């Protein structure tokens, strides 16, 4: 019996997450919500009637708090004493993009079989709604939490290195880590990974694209959390881990968080 080289899933799709965020903001505003951008949470304290969130733009009071702070989520949750046994480890994902004249080579989403060791998909090819085709990402330890230009933050990098879970992971899988780093530094190695799916792609067909940083939660024993992780605080719910497909499933995740909040209210 002939074994197929790939599976075609017609239902697979992608969304424009910027448009999703804009629509969510529109709905919040239409229902009386207030959005504060460029606002950093500096402390969370309990009162007899709820929670006070102290920020660089003033204090906010609420009966109940929901947090989902991405690359800073463990720090925000720990301000309230939640999520003490996990740490956010920043993994940078590098991307390349097909040049416009070569986009015809990829007409769908092309994914490989992921390595079960990691909660990462490995290099794959994604055709976006505007026709752009991105190739990637790899998964390399980043030098800082929000270093999109590879900025080096000594304190944050040291925080990662001294976390017991990271040291255990690095000792166990150092070879895979070196391979990912090599792919990040050498275009040819990255191209070779893409050519597993589309051999026609050549070096001159691709160009560097903006990177992303994955907010990957890890436990003290070195386990990379590969599922959604919601943790309860005293009067709060903290979304500590929201991996792919968090954008595509954002509405369903929101429903799950809302149900959890409702249950907490019912319990008092």
N, C-alpha and C positions, 0 to 999 in steps of 0.2 A: 504494500500500500504506500502510495506516495504521501509524504508528509508535507503539508503546506508551509511555505516560507513566511507567511504572514496571515493575519486575520483582519478582515475588513469589518469595521463597526460603523455602519451608516449613521447611527444615532449620536456618535461622538461629535462634539462641537466646542466652540470657544465663545467667549463674550468680550465686550469692551468694558473693562472694569472701571475705567474712568467715567463712562456714561452711567454705570450702575451707581457709583458713588454720588455723582451729580443728582441723579434721580432720588436717591435716599435723602440727600441734603434738602432737596426741594420738598419732599414729603414731610420731613422733620419741621422745616420752617413753616409749612402750611398748617401744621398742627400746633403751632405756638412754641416750637423748640428753638433753642438759642445755640448757635454753633460758635465756638471760640477757637480760632486757629492760632498757631504759634504760641500755645499755652502749655507750660511745663508744670506737671504735678510735682510738688516739692515735699508734701507730707499729707498723710491721711489720719484723721483722728476721730475717735468715737465720742458722741455726746449722748445725753439721756434720751434724745428723740431721733437720732439718726447719725449721719456721717458728715464731717466737714472735710472738703478737699482744698488744701492750701496750694496755690499756684503762684507763678510769677505775675499773674494778671488778676490777683485778688482771690478771695476765698469763696467757695461754693458750698451750699448746704443741701443735703438730700436725705430722704428717708431710706433710700436704698441705692447702692452703687454697682454699676457694671463696668468692668475695665477690659480693654482689649488693646494693649499698647505695643504690640509687635516686638520690635527689637529691644524695647525697654520694659516689657511686660513683667518679667520676674522681679525687677526692681520696684515697679509700682505695686505689685501684689504683696511684696515683702514689707512695704510700708505699713501694711495692715496686719502683718504677721502670717500671711498665707504664702504657700509655695516655697517654704524654706528649703526643701530637699531637692529642688531642681534649679538648673541654671541655664540661661539662654546662651548658646554658643553660636556666634555669627559665622555662617558659611557663605562665602561669596560664590556666585554663579556667573561665570563668564559666558558671553554670547558672541556669535558671529551672525551676520545677515547675508542672505543671497543678494547679489546685485540685481537691480530691476530686470535686466535682460535675461536673467537666469531663473526667475521666480517660477517659470512654467514647469520646472523640474519637480516641484512639490505642490500638489493640488489638495492635499489633506493633512491631517495630523498624523505624524509618523513617530511611533514610540517603540522602543525596544523593551525586552523583558527586564524588569529591574532586578538588581542584585538584592536578595532577601536580607543581606547583612545590614544594608542601609535603607533609610526612608527616603532615598533619592532615586529619581527615575533614570539618571544618567543622560548622556547627550541624546537629544531627540530633535525633530524638526516640526515647527509649528507655523502654519499659515494663518495669519491674522485677518481680521475682517477687512482691513484696508489693502490687502494683497501682500504686505510684507511677509517675508519668511525668515524666521529666526532659528538658529541652530545652537543648541545648548540646553541646559547649562552643565558645567562640571560642578564640583563641590569642593572648595578649598577653604581652609580656615582663614578667616579674614583678620586683618591686623587691628581692627577696631569695630565697634558695633555698627557704626553708620559711616564707615569709610568707603564711600562709593568710588572715590578716586585713589583707593589704596592708601589712605592716610593711616599713619601709625600712631596709635594711642598706647603709651607705655602702660598706664594703669589698667586699661581694659584688657590688653593682651596678657599682662601678668595675671589678671583675675581669671582668665581662661586657663592659662597654663597651670595655675595652682589649684584649680578645681579638681578634686579627686577623680570624678567621673571622666573628665577629659584625658587625664593621664592614663587611666586604664584603657580607654578607647584607643589612644595613640599607640600605646605599647602593643596592643593586640593587632591593630590594623595599619601599622606604619607603612607597609609596602603599598597598600591601596592608596594611602595618603600621598605617598611620593608620586605615584602614577597620576593622581589628580593634579598635583602641583606641576608636574612635567607638562601635562596637557594644557594647563593654564598659561605656561610660559612659552610654549612652542606651537605655533599655528599649524605646523605639519601634523603634530600628534592629534590636535583637535579635529583637523580635516579627516584624518584617518578614521576617527570614530564616526564621523558623519557619513563617510563613504561606505560603511557597513550597510547602510540603508539605501543610499543613492550614489552608486559608484561613479556616476557621470560628473559629480561635482568636483571641480578642480580648484587649486589654490587661488587662481586669479578670479574665481567666481564669487568669493566671499570677502567681506570686510568687517572690521570690528564693530560691535554694537554695544550699547550701554549694559553694564552688569546689573545684577540684582543681589540682594543679601537676604538669605533665608534665616528667619528667627527660629532656630532649632533648639528645642528644649531637651535637656539631658538630665538624667538622674545621677546621684552620687556614685552609683555602681557602674556607670559608663553606658547605660542604656539610652539610646536615642529614641525619644518618644515619637512614634510614627502615626499617632492618631490624635484626634481632638482631645484636649485636656481642659476641663472646667473644674475650678476649685472654689469652694465656698469660703467666704470670710464671715465675720460676725453679722454684718448687714450688707453683704456684697456677694457678687459672683465674678470671678476672675477667669477670663479666657486665656489660659497660659500657653496653649499650643493650638494653632489653627493652620495646619499644613495644606498643601495642594490636595484637593481642588477647592481651597477656601474661597477663592474669588467666584468661581462658577457656582458654588453651593452656598454663597453668602446668605441668601434669603432663608434657606433651610436651617443654616446655623443660627440665624437670628431667631427663628421660631423655637429652636431647641433652648436657646438662652432664655427667651421669654417664658417658656413653660417652666424652666427651672426657677426663675424668679417668682412666678406665680405660686409654685409649690412651697417656696420658702415663706411667702406671705401667709399661706394657709397654715403652715406650722407655727407661725408667729415668730 
